[in-house]
């Protein structure tokens, strides 16, 4: 399933966590490694640029953090990121440069590449969001199946067992997710694709496409 490979989804130069992806094939292989990576890399960050604000919490000095935001470690918030009013970062989160985590948005076990925007009422858990990807207001990643079985990534021709119980969504670079959409466990959206508002997405969406519903996915012109 080549479309789901790291090199087809992400520009690794656009994240402080590039080393985390090295030697891996699929991005969801990163999920169990995020916590240890933050704890290791955080200790090496330049104290002239980053400040350790609490236990396993490293925040760039020029990042904008609302006083009402709740931030739990392990976490790295990179340069010029913005964490807005009532954002809740539960831990195991890497927030990229110029990224926006907005009002009442919750993050847990995620990597947000540079310039990602999750600005309004989003839940993003056990997920990777590529460079400049954007989730519209109210859109969420659902990260556990209702029957609690392990997540399998599927397209029309093959499937990959991930071995993970918790797996939200893998968004490639420059993905646009419409308002109030739900990305079900095991969703992979190729780079530069658009998801219509109010969508329920499951499985693999090809890159450079428009997802209208599960039976109507059209190539971008």
Secondary structure, DSSP 4 states (H G I P E B T S, - for coil): -GGGBHHHH--GGG-TTHHHHTT-SBGGGGGGGHHHHHHHHHTTS-TTTEEEEETTEEEETT-EE-TT-EE-SSEEE-TT-EE-TT-EE-SSEEE-TT-EEEET-EEEEEEE-TT-EEEES-EEEEEEE-TT-EE-TT-EE--B-TT-PPPEEE-SS-EEE---SB--EEE-TT-EE-TT-EE-TTEEE-TT-EE-TT-EE-SEE-SSEEEEETTEEEE--
